[in-house]
Amino acid sequence: MTTEENKAVLFRYMEAVNNHTLDELDSLIAANFIDHSGLPSLQSGLEGFKQAHMILEGAFPDVNFTVGEVMAEGDKVVVIATGRGTNKGSFFGIPPTGKEVRWLGIRCLRIVDGKLVEAWSQFDQLGILQQLGVIPPTGQTGG
């Protein structure tokens, strides 16, 4: 596939996630998908990928991602995106806060035959916890 075709797969994936239509991921994610940055407690493959998104949507039902930059070379596509959502559900044991949070993330995807087969991610986990009020902002101490 060309880099432009791989970018198109990325945008279809982002649209499915933003529209909360996880069943559409069946045609975009390989059954043997590997998320190198995934939660260790989740199973691998397509089902683990869906489980991770259900956890995110359970905590942030209005979660949405805005694509900033997209770069592609060979079978890899890298996207820099901003996530946003309102915390209306439990998030890894943290009770809902009702707060809206925003975070920046980078995701590198390997695409083969029109399907995501591998992913690597990095996002602002510290910033999310600070915005939720779980930990104090940098430079402040509790007490």
C-alpha positions as CSV (number, residue, x, y, z in Angstrom):
1,M,0.0,0.0,0.0
2,T,1.1,3.6,-0.6
3,T,1.7,6.0,2.2
4,E,-1.4,7.9,1.1
5,E,-3.5,4.7,1.4
6,N,-2.0,4.1,4.9
7,K,-2.9,7.6,5.9
8,A,-6.5,7.0,4.7
9,V,-6.6,3.9,7.0
10,L,-5.5,6.1,9.9
11,F,-8.2,8.7,9.2
12,R,-10.9,5.9,9.0
13,Y,-9.6,4.6,12.4
14,M,-9.8,8.1,13.9
15,E,-13.3,8.6,12.6
16,A,-14.5,5.3,14.0
17,V,-13.0,6.2,17.4
18,N,-14.5,9.7,17.4
19,N,-17.9,8.4,16.3
20,H,-17.7,5.7,19.0
21,T,-18.4,3.0,16.4
22,L,-16.1,0.4,17.6
23,D,-17.6,-2.3,15.4
24,E,-16.1,-0.5,12.4
25,L,-12.7,-1.3,13.9
26,D,-13.2,-4.9,12.8
27,S,-12.3,-4.0,9.3
28,L,-9.4,-1.8,10.3
29,I,-7.6,-3.8,13.0
30,A,-5.8,-7.1,12.4
31,A,-6.9,-10.0,14.6
32,N,-3.3,-10.4,15.8
33,F,-2.8,-6.7,16.5
34,I,-0.1,-5.8,19.0
35,D,-0.2,-2.7,21.1
36,H,3.3,-2.2,22.4
37,S,1.9,0.5,24.8
38,G,-1.2,-1.2,25.8
39,L,-2.4,-2.1,29.3
40,P,-0.7,-5.3,30.4
41,S,-4.0,-6.6,32.0
42,L,-5.8,-6.6,28.6
43,Q,-5.7,-9.4,26.1
44,S,-3.8,-8.7,22.9
45,G,-5.3,-8.4,19.4
46,L,-8.5,-6.8,18.2
47,E,-10.5,-7.6,21.3
48,G,-7.9,-6.1,23.6
49,F,-7.8,-3.0,21.4
50,K,-11.6,-2.7,21.8
51,Q,-11.4,-3.2,25.5
52,A,-8.9,-0.4,25.9
53,H,-11.2,1.9,24.0
54,M,-14.2,0.8,26.1
55,I,-12.3,1.7,29.2
56,L,-11.5,5.2,27.8
57,E,-15.1,5.7,26.7
58,G,-16.5,4.5,30.0
59,A,-14.5,7.2,31.8
60,F,-14.8,9.9,29.1
61,P,-18.0,9.1,27.1
62,D,-17.5,12.2,24.9
63,V,-13.9,11.4,24.2
64,N,-12.7,12.9,20.9
65,F,-9.4,13.3,19.1
66,T,-8.3,16.1,16.9
67,V,-5.6,15.2,14.4
68,G,-2.7,17.7,14.4
69,E,0.1,16.3,12.3
70,V,0.4,13.1,10.2
71,M,3.6,11.6,8.9
72,A,4.0,8.4,6.9
73,E,6.8,6.4,5.5
74,G,6.6,2.8,4.3
75,D,4.2,0.8,6.4
76,K,4.2,3.3,9.3
77,V,2.0,6.3,10.0
78,V,2.6,8.6,12.9
79,V,-0.1,10.9,14.2
80,I,0.1,13.7,16.7
81,A,-3.4,14.3,18.1
82,T,-5.1,16.1,21.0
83,G,-7.6,14.1,23.0
84,R,-10.4,15.7,24.9
85,G,-13.1,14.3,27.1
86,T,-15.3,14.9,30.2
87,N,-14.7,12.5,33.1
88,K,-18.1,11.1,33.8
89,G,-17.1,7.5,34.7
90,S,-14.6,5.8,36.9
91,F,-11.1,6.0,35.5
92,F,-8.8,3.2,36.9
93,G,-10.4,3.5,40.3
94,I,-10.7,7.3,40.3
95,P,-14.3,8.3,40.8
96,P,-15.8,10.6,38.2
97,T,-14.9,14.2,38.6
98,G,-17.1,15.9,35.9
99,K,-13.9,17.7,34.7
100,E,-13.0,18.1,31.1
101,V,-9.5,17.2,30.3
102,R,-7.2,17.6,27.3
103,W,-4.0,15.8,26.4
104,L,-1.5,15.5,23.7
105,G,-0.6,12.1,22.3
106,I,1.6,10.6,19.7
107,R,0.7,7.2,18.1
108,C,2.8,5.3,15.6
109,L,0.9,2.7,13.7
110,R,2.1,-0.1,11.4
111,I,-0.3,-0.9,8.6
112,V,-0.3,-4.0,6.5
113,D,-2.9,-4.8,3.8
114,G,-5.1,-2.0,5.0
115,K,-5.2,-3.1,8.7
116,L,-3.4,-1.8,11.8
117,V,-1.1,-4.6,13.0
118,E,1.1,-2.8,15.5
119,A,1.0,0.4,17.6
120,W,3.2,2.4,19.9
121,S,1.8,5.3,21.9
122,Q,2.9,8.1,24.2
123,F,0.5,10.6,25.8
124,D,0.4,13.0,28.7
125,Q,-0.7,10.8,31.5
126,L,0.6,13.1,34.2
127,G,-1.4,16.0,32.7
128,I,-4.6,14.0,32.7
129,L,-4.1,13.1,36.4
130,Q,-3.3,16.7,37.3
131,Q,-6.4,18.0,35.4
132,L,-8.6,15.4,37.2
133,G,-7.2,16.8,40.5
134,V,-5.7,13.4,41.5
135,I,-2.2,14.9,41.9
136,P,-1.2,18.5,42.3
137,P,0.1,20.5,39.3
138,T,3.9,20.6,38.9
139,G,5.5,22.8,41.5
140,Q,2.8,22.5,44.1
141,T,2.7,20.1,47.0
142,G,-0.2,18.8,48.9
143,G,-0.8,19.5,52.5
